[in-house]
């Protein structure tokens, strides 16, 4: 005799693959896998384009002429979108840009107690562990502004890509967003 209970039991479908390896269908790991890549320019609230200048170690929003835009040096970004098991955080993305014949990816690093945005030579990986200093969560800027976005740094919640006035430059930086506030320096259009 077997007594049945009302307790639910999770049953997973399995299959045997090559070399008789056991696979579980419908289970996902915490790693991020690249799903698609978009090619865009990034604009701030002033319609300036983000331009990366690795030789000067700077990324800033600038006024750009049509002729400069066509040459595209350091301003045509690849936005690498990853699959995620936690969609509520936003779409995980990484940024890369081509300058001359080299590729650079955006990352964040700790320096003298603060997190700064950098561009390093190299390619964006196809797969990443659950956490990475190159991942940002793409979120709609506001509910009534669905064509603009803000990008939250995945390793420091509440920190977003933004621009900061430094002399004549509007440098790309990370900025803390106080809860329930709107900060136009974080508004980025693709």
Short mmCIF file of the C-alpha atoms (twelve columns), coordinates in Angstrom:
data_MODEL
# 
_entry.id   MODEL 
# 
loop_
_atom_site.group_PDB 
_atom_site.id 
_atom_site.type_symbol 
_atom_site.label_atom_id 
_atom_site.label_alt_id 
_atom_site.label_comp_id 
_atom_site.label_asym_id 
_atom_site.label_seq_id 
_atom_site.Cartn_x 
_atom_site.Cartn_y 
_atom_site.Cartn_z 
_atom_site.pdbx_PDB_model_num 
ATOM 1   C CA . UNK A 1   0.000  0.000  0.000   1 
ATOM 2   C CA . UNK A 2   1.204  3.520  -0.871  1 
ATOM 3   C CA . UNK A 3   -0.292 6.562  0.736   1 
ATOM 4   C CA . UNK A 4   -0.432 9.591  -1.612  1 
ATOM 5   C CA . UNK A 5   -0.025 13.136 -0.331  1 
ATOM 6   C CA . UNK A 6   -1.191 16.447 -1.811  1 
ATOM 7   C CA . UNK A 7   2.435  17.675 -1.994  1 
ATOM 8   C CA . UNK A 8   3.613  18.751 -5.456  1 
ATOM 9   C CA . UNK A 9   6.698  17.049 -6.824  1 
ATOM 10  C CA . UNK A 10  8.799  18.765 -9.519  1 
ATOM 11  C CA . UNK A 11  9.536  16.377 -12.358 1 
ATOM 12  C CA . UNK A 12  12.123 17.309 -14.972 1 
ATOM 13  C CA . UNK A 13  12.356 15.736 -18.406 1 
ATOM 14  C CA . UNK A 14  15.761 14.230 -19.116 1 
ATOM 15  C CA . UNK A 15  17.481 12.922 -22.221 1 
ATOM 16  C CA . UNK A 16  20.678 11.144 -23.036 1 
ATOM 17  C CA . UNK A 17  23.015 12.952 -25.416 1 
ATOM 18  C CA . UNK A 18  26.267 11.986 -27.083 1 
ATOM 19  C CA . UNK A 19  28.456 9.706  -24.979 1 
ATOM 20  C CA . UNK A 20  25.360 9.009  -22.854 1 
ATOM 21  C CA . UNK A 21  25.596 12.375 -21.046 1 
ATOM 22  C CA . UNK A 22  22.487 13.178 -19.074 1 
ATOM 23  C CA . UNK A 23  20.725 16.471 -19.954 1 
ATOM 24  C CA . UNK A 24  17.858 18.122 -18.083 1 
ATOM 25  C CA . UNK A 25  15.424 19.990 -20.332 1 
ATOM 26  C CA . UNK A 26  14.054 23.388 -19.230 1 
ATOM 27  C CA . UNK A 27  16.707 24.026 -16.573 1 
ATOM 28  C CA . UNK A 28  18.907 27.070 -17.044 1 
ATOM 29  C CA . UNK A 29  22.214 27.968 -15.436 1 
ATOM 30  C CA . UNK A 30  23.167 31.360 -14.041 1 
ATOM 31  C CA . UNK A 31  25.660 32.045 -16.844 1 
ATOM 32  C CA . UNK A 32  24.823 34.703 -19.431 1 
ATOM 33  C CA . UNK A 33  24.832 33.627 -23.095 1 
ATOM 34  C CA . UNK A 34  24.947 36.165 -25.914 1 
ATOM 35  C CA . UNK A 35  21.650 36.219 -27.796 1 
ATOM 36  C CA . UNK A 36  21.946 39.056 -30.339 1 
ATOM 37  C CA . UNK A 37  24.032 42.099 -31.197 1 
ATOM 38  C CA . UNK A 38  22.615 45.519 -32.111 1 
ATOM 39  C CA . UNK A 39  24.662 48.202 -33.893 1 
ATOM 40  C CA . UNK A 40  23.809 51.724 -32.726 1 
ATOM 41  C CA . UNK A 41  25.113 55.148 -31.794 1 
ATOM 42  C CA . UNK A 42  24.447 56.299 -28.227 1 
ATOM 43  C CA . UNK A 43  22.969 59.777 -27.737 1 
ATOM 44  C CA . UNK A 44  22.503 61.790 -24.568 1 
ATOM 45  C CA . UNK A 45  19.634 64.169 -23.756 1 
ATOM 46  C CA . UNK A 46  21.446 66.930 -25.733 1 
ATOM 47  C CA . UNK A 47  21.560 64.716 -28.876 1 
ATOM 48  C CA . UNK A 48  25.340 64.427 -28.586 1 
ATOM 49  C CA . UNK A 49  26.997 61.148 -29.568 1 
ATOM 50  C CA . UNK A 50  29.154 59.063 -27.269 1 
ATOM 51  C CA . UNK A 51  32.683 58.980 -28.713 1 
ATOM 52  C CA . UNK A 52  35.451 56.725 -27.385 1 
ATOM 53  C CA . UNK A 53  39.054 57.938 -27.705 1 
ATOM 54  C CA . UNK A 54  41.278 55.144 -26.365 1 
ATOM 55  C CA . UNK A 55  44.468 57.096 -27.140 1 
ATOM 56  C CA . UNK A 56  43.313 59.780 -24.659 1 
ATOM 57  C CA . UNK A 57  41.670 57.234 -22.314 1 
ATOM 58  C CA . UNK A 58  38.363 59.111 -22.506 1 
ATOM 59  C CA . UNK A 59  34.740 58.485 -23.541 1 
ATOM 60  C CA . UNK A 60  32.553 61.574 -23.792 1 
ATOM 61  C CA . UNK A 61  29.368 62.818 -25.420 1 
ATOM 62  C CA . UNK A 62  30.236 65.266 -28.207 1 
ATOM 63  C CA . UNK A 63  28.630 67.290 -30.968 1 
ATOM 64  C CA . UNK A 64  29.459 65.385 -34.143 1 
ATOM 65  C CA . UNK A 65  29.145 66.480 -37.790 1 
ATOM 66  C CA . UNK A 66  27.561 64.202 -40.407 1 
ATOM 67  C CA . UNK A 67  30.977 63.734 -42.002 1 
ATOM 68  C CA . UNK A 68  32.544 62.685 -38.670 1 
ATOM 69  C CA . UNK A 69  29.635 60.329 -38.029 1 
ATOM 70  C CA . UNK A 70  30.153 58.608 -41.382 1 
ATOM 71  C CA . UNK A 71  33.817 57.978 -40.578 1 
ATOM 72  C CA . UNK A 72  32.449 56.440 -37.383 1 
ATOM 73  C CA . UNK A 73  35.685 56.308 -35.438 1 
ATOM 74  C CA . UNK A 74  34.787 55.343 -31.893 1 
ATOM 75  C CA . UNK A 75  31.082 56.122 -32.107 1 
ATOM 76  C CA . UNK A 76  29.348 53.114 -33.678 1 
ATOM 77  C CA . UNK A 77  28.675 50.719 -30.811 1 
ATOM 78  C CA . UNK A 78  27.833 47.036 -30.767 1 
ATOM 79  C CA . UNK A 79  25.343 46.311 -28.010 1 
ATOM 80  C CA . UNK A 80  25.648 42.652 -27.074 1 
ATOM 81  C CA . UNK A 81  22.372 41.377 -25.577 1 
ATOM 82  C CA . UNK A 82  22.478 38.330 -23.302 1 
ATOM 83  C CA . UNK A 83  19.850 35.793 -22.262 1 
ATOM 84  C CA . UNK A 84  19.002 35.893 -18.587 1 
ATOM 85  C CA . UNK A 85  17.111 33.868 -16.008 1 
ATOM 86  C CA . UNK A 86  16.223 37.074 -14.087 1 
ATOM 87  C CA . UNK A 87  14.374 39.316 -16.590 1 
ATOM 88  C CA . UNK A 88  13.080 41.675 -13.874 1 
ATOM 89  C CA . UNK A 89  16.546 43.244 -13.511 1 
ATOM 90  C CA . UNK A 90  16.412 44.368 -17.159 1 
ATOM 91  C CA . UNK A 91  18.058 43.140 -20.359 1 
ATOM 92  C CA . UNK A 92  21.755 42.347 -19.682 1 
ATOM 93  C CA . UNK A 93  23.959 44.070 -22.259 1 
ATOM 94  C CA . UNK A 94  27.644 44.717 -22.886 1 
ATOM 95  C CA . UNK A 95  29.086 47.450 -25.108 1 
ATOM 96  C CA . UNK A 96  31.937 47.343 -27.581 1 
ATOM 97  C CA . UNK A 97  33.219 49.804 -30.165 1 
ATOM 98  C CA . UNK A 98  35.621 49.698 -33.089 1 
ATOM 99  C CA . UNK A 99  38.360 52.345 -33.259 1 
ATOM 100 C CA . UNK A 100 40.748 52.160 -36.208 1 
ATOM 101 C CA . UNK A 101 41.349 48.411 -36.569 1 
ATOM 102 C CA . UNK A 102 40.937 47.534 -32.872 1 
ATOM 103 C CA . UNK A 103 37.946 46.516 -30.808 1 
ATOM 104 C CA . UNK A 104 37.328 47.880 -27.278 1 
ATOM 105 C CA . UNK A 105 34.783 46.817 -24.666 1 
ATOM 106 C CA . UNK A 106 33.271 48.890 -21.855 1 
ATOM 107 C CA . UNK A 107 33.902 47.766 -18.290 1 
ATOM 108 C CA . UNK A 108 33.908 49.224 -14.786 1 
ATOM 109 C CA . UNK A 109 36.806 49.106 -12.355 1 
ATOM 110 C CA . UNK A 110 37.408 50.252 -8.791  1 
ATOM 111 C CA . UNK A 111 40.027 52.969 -8.499  1 
ATOM 112 C CA . UNK A 112 40.767 54.975 -5.348  1 
ATOM 113 C CA . UNK A 113 37.492 53.926 -3.740  1 
ATOM 114 C CA . UNK A 114 35.208 54.762 -6.663  1 
ATOM 115 C CA . UNK A 115 33.961 52.836 -9.678  1 
ATOM 116 C CA . UNK A 116 34.974 54.242 -13.055 1 
ATOM 117 C CA . UNK A 117 34.015 53.410 -16.640 1 
ATOM 118 C CA . UNK A 118 36.839 52.229 -18.910 1 
ATOM 119 C CA . UNK A 119 37.265 50.908 -22.423 1 
ATOM 120 C CA . UNK A 120 39.743 48.041 -22.764 1 
ATOM 121 C CA . UNK A 121 41.119 46.495 -25.912 1 
ATOM 122 C CA . UNK A 122 39.572 43.113 -26.642 1 
ATOM 123 C CA . UNK A 123 36.381 41.306 -27.583 1 
ATOM 124 C CA . UNK A 124 33.186 40.822 -25.572 1 
ATOM 125 C CA . UNK A 125 32.864 37.131 -24.565 1 
ATOM 126 C CA . UNK A 126 29.996 35.034 -25.946 1 
ATOM 127 C CA . UNK A 127 29.356 33.561 -22.489 1 
ATOM 128 C CA . UNK A 128 29.863 35.099 -19.054 1 
ATOM 129 C CA . UNK A 129 29.559 33.820 -15.501 1 
ATOM 130 C CA . UNK A 130 26.582 35.112 -13.491 1 
ATOM 131 C CA . UNK A 131 28.405 38.363 -12.592 1 
ATOM 132 C CA . UNK A 132 30.688 40.473 -14.744 1 
ATOM 133 C CA . UNK A 133 32.110 43.996 -14.717 1 
ATOM 134 C CA . UNK A 134 31.059 44.447 -18.365 1 
ATOM 135 C CA . UNK A 135 27.313 43.849 -17.891 1 
ATOM 136 C CA . UNK A 136 24.723 46.628 -17.609 1 
ATOM 137 C CA . UNK A 137 20.967 46.169 -17.288 1 
ATOM 138 C CA . UNK A 138 19.084 48.058 -20.005 1 
ATOM 139 C CA . UNK A 139 15.910 49.617 -18.576 1 
ATOM 140 C CA . UNK A 140 13.316 51.962 -20.021 1 
ATOM 141 C CA . UNK A 141 14.196 55.516 -18.953 1 
ATOM 142 C CA . UNK A 142 10.664 56.309 -17.785 1 
ATOM 143 C CA . UNK A 143 7.308  54.657 -18.387 1 
ATOM 144 C CA . UNK A 144 6.285  57.502 -20.733 1 
ATOM 145 C CA . UNK A 145 9.644  57.562 -22.575 1 
ATOM 146 C CA . UNK A 146 9.993  54.078 -24.088 1 
ATOM 147 C CA . UNK A 147 12.538 55.061 -26.783 1 
ATOM 148 C CA . UNK A 148 15.207 56.149 -24.277 1 
ATOM 149 C CA . UNK A 149 16.993 53.971 -21.765 1 
ATOM 150 C CA . UNK A 150 19.135 53.975 -18.657 1 
ATOM 151 C CA . UNK A 151 21.826 51.393 -18.037 1 
ATOM 152 C CA . UNK A 152 22.369 50.072 -14.511 1 
ATOM 153 C CA . UNK A 153 25.757 48.576 -13.656 1 
ATOM 154 C CA . UNK A 154 25.151 44.925 -12.784 1 
ATOM 155 C CA . UNK A 155 27.648 44.778 -9.918  1 
ATOM 156 C CA . UNK A 156 26.489 47.951 -8.119  1 
ATOM 157 C CA . UNK A 157 22.723 48.325 -8.041  1 
ATOM 158 C CA . UNK A 158 21.534 51.918 -8.221  1 
ATOM 159 C CA . UNK A 159 24.623 53.014 -10.242 1 
ATOM 160 C CA . UNK A 160 23.851 54.047 -13.830 1 
ATOM 161 C CA . UNK A 161 25.784 55.188 -16.889 1 
ATOM 162 C CA . UNK A 162 25.538 58.975 -17.101 1 
ATOM 163 C CA . UNK A 163 27.491 61.984 -18.249 1 
ATOM 164 C CA . UNK A 164 29.259 64.479 -16.068 1 
ATOM 165 C CA . UNK A 165 30.464 67.936 -17.055 1 
ATOM 166 C CA . UNK A 166 34.236 68.177 -16.779 1 
ATOM 167 C CA . UNK A 167 35.516 71.385 -18.359 1 
ATOM 168 C CA . UNK A 168 34.247 71.377 -21.927 1 
ATOM 169 C CA . UNK A 169 33.711 67.575 -21.884 1 
ATOM 170 C CA . UNK A 170 30.610 65.582 -20.997 1 
ATOM 171 C CA . UNK A 171 32.441 62.473 -19.800 1 
ATOM 172 C CA . UNK A 172 30.842 59.057 -19.499 1 
ATOM 173 C CA . UNK A 173 30.647 58.059 -15.843 1 
ATOM 174 C CA . UNK A 174 28.674 56.028 -13.310 1 
ATOM 175 C CA . UNK A 175 26.238 57.898 -11.116 1 
ATOM 176 C CA . UNK A 176 24.062 56.896 -8.160  1 
ATOM 177 C CA . UNK A 177 20.354 57.378 -8.784  1 
ATOM 178 C CA . UNK A 178 18.365 58.277 -5.675  1 
ATOM 179 C CA . UNK A 179 15.220 56.158 -5.472  1 
ATOM 180 C CA . UNK A 180 12.197 57.403 -7.434  1 
ATOM 181 C CA . UNK A 181 14.076 60.293 -9.096  1 
ATOM 182 C CA . UNK A 182 14.572 61.060 -12.779 1 
ATOM 183 C CA . UNK A 183 18.064 62.182 -13.810 1 
ATOM 184 C CA . UNK A 184 18.354 63.443 -17.405 1 
ATOM 185 C CA . UNK A 185 22.140 62.823 -17.422 1 
ATOM 186 C CA . UNK A 186 21.321 59.078 -17.450 1 
ATOM 187 C CA . UNK A 187 18.997 59.255 -20.453 1 
ATOM 188 C CA . UNK A 188 20.521 57.431 -23.439 1 
ATOM 189 C CA . UNK A 189 18.850 56.980 -26.812 1 
ATOM 190 C CA . UNK A 190 19.890 54.288 -29.265 1 
# 
